[in-house]
């Protein structure tokens, strides 16, 4: 089986490195990287069985359109965008299965990609146009666990656990940055709380603008949760939160 990877940033680069380590026949298309098995021409993908599109969200639709000119109907294509509804509106002549690996760091670029990024991670699949045993097999070989859902449910969930937290982290830093003493004495708690403020600016911009409705709804829910916590039984609620969070990351 031959596998192609388009885009060699953090996610694409890590997929590429893992697939090489597993000894798959893999090629990559990248405008920014050079090296063995890395090409500029999309034509190198024409005989691939599976292609991962790992571009920025604002470039993904154009790439999916371009692949229609190159790939046979038998090819399977997936993207790794952190939103799924916008890529799920058009049926493609090849087998397109939108997906999203729930893995990453605050860093970007091929230089920060590494083998093993997906070990123990969840990998969401939204099979609106059908499923693929090949994709599931590769996801599991990368060390991740497939989770099946719909595009709308996915986009609502990531607003809660990824997009809103990133925005809140940025807002916390912005709020504190003009206080010189706060910046001087900030330690591990502030560092950990604001880690997501370091997110890739292009990716962050896409997420905030393309998932705005879900994020706004989540912020209203967050505001209510803050009110609920501070009104009564604070210690009891915190103990319950601690217990649930610990069970998530055992």
Residue pairs with C-beta under 8 A, 6 or more apart in sequence:
1 24
1 25
1 49
1 50
1 134
2 24
2 25
2 26
2 27
2 47
2 48
2 49
2 50
3 19
3 24
3 25
3 26
3 27
3 48
3 49
3 50
3 51
3 52
3 138
4 26
4 27
4 28
4 29
4 44
4 45
4 48
4 50
4 51
4 52
5 12
5 15
5 16
5 19
5 26
5 27
5 28
5 29
5 51
5 52
5 54
6 12
6 28
6 29
6 30
6 42
6 45
6 51
6 52
6 53
6 54
6 55
6 63
7 29
7 30
7 53
7 54
7 55
7 56
8 16
8 28
8 30
8 32
8 33
8 38
8 54
8 110
8 113
9 54
9 108
9 109
9 110
9 113
9 200
10 104
10 105
10 107
10 108
10 109
10 110
10 112
10 113
10 117
10 200
11 54
11 80
11 101
11 103
11 104
11 113
11 117
12 28
12 30
12 52
12 54
12 55
12 80
12 110
12 113
13 33
13 109
13 110
13 112
13 113
14 103
14 113
14 114
14 115
14 117
14 118
15 52
15 54
15 80
15 118
15 142
16 26
16 28
16 37
16 113
17 113
17 114
17 115
18 115
18 116
18 117
18 118
18 142
18 143
19 26
19 138
19 142
20 26
20 37
21 115
22 141
26 37
27 37
27 38
27 39
27 44
27 45
27 48
28 37
28 38
28 39
29 38
29 39
29 40
29 41
29 42
29 44
29 45
30 38
30 39
30 40
30 110
31 40
32 110
33 110
42 66
42 67
42 70
43 70
45 51
45 67
45 70
45 71
46 70
46 71
46 72
48 71
48 75
49 74
49 75
49 76
49 134
50 75
50 76
50 77
50 78
50 132
50 134
50 135
50 138
51 67
51 71
51 75
51 76
51 77
51 78
52 78
52 79
52 80
53 60
53 63
53 64
53 67
53 77
53 78
53 79
53 80
54 79
54 80
55 63
55 79
56 202
56 203
56 206
57 81
57 82
57 83
57 86
57 203
57 206
57 207
57 210
58 202
58 206
60 79
60 81
60 87
61 86
61 87
64 77
64 79
64 87
64 90
64 92
64 96
67 77
67 92
67 94
68 92
68 93
68 94
71 77
71 93
71 94
72 94
73 93
73 94
73 95
74 94
74 95
75 94
75 95
76 94
76 95
76 96
76 97
76 132
76 134
76 135
77 92
77 94
77 95
77 96
77 97
78 96
78 97
78 98
78 99
78 132
78 135
79 87
79 98
79 99
80 99
80 100
80 101
81 87
81 98
81 100
82 100
82 158
82 162
82 163
82 203
82 207
83 154
83 155
83 158
83 206
83 207
83 210
83 211
84 98
84 100
84 124
84 126
84 151
84 154
84 155
85 151
85 152
85 154
85 155
86 210
87 96
87 98
87 151
88 98
88 126
88 128
88 129
88 151
91 129
92 129
95 129
95 130
95 132
96 129
97 125
97 126
97 127
97 129
97 130
97 131
97 132
97 135
98 125
98 126
98 127
98 128
98 151
99 123
99 124
99 125
99 126
99 135
99 139
100 123
100 124
100 126
100 154
100 158
101 118
101 121
101 122
101 123
101 124
101 139
101 144
102 121
102 122
102 123
102 124
103 117
103 118
103 121
103 123
103 144
104 117
105 112
106 195
106 196
106 198
106 199
107 198
108 200
108 203
116 143
118 139
118 142
118 143
118 144
119 142
119 143
119 144
120 143
120 144
120 145
121 143
121 144
121 145
122 144
122 145
122 146
122 147
123 139
123 142
123 144
123 145
123 146
123 147
124 146
124 147
124 148
124 149
124 154
125 131
125 135
125 136
125 139
125 146
125 147
125 148
125 149
126 148
126 149
126 150
126 151
126 154
127 148
128 150
128 151
136 146
139 145
139 146
140 146
149 157
155 211
155 214
156 214
156 217
158 211
159 211
159 214
159 215
159 217
159 218
160 218
160 221
162 207
163 207
163 208
163 211
163 214
163 215
163 218
164 215
164 218
164 219
164 222
165 196
166 196
166 197
166 199
166 204
166 207
167 208
167 215
167 219
168 222
169 193
169 194
169 195
169 196
169 197
170 194
170 196
170 197
170 204
172 190
172 193
172 194
172 197
173 194
173 197
176 182
176 183
176 186
176 190
177 183
208 215
228 237
229 237
229 238
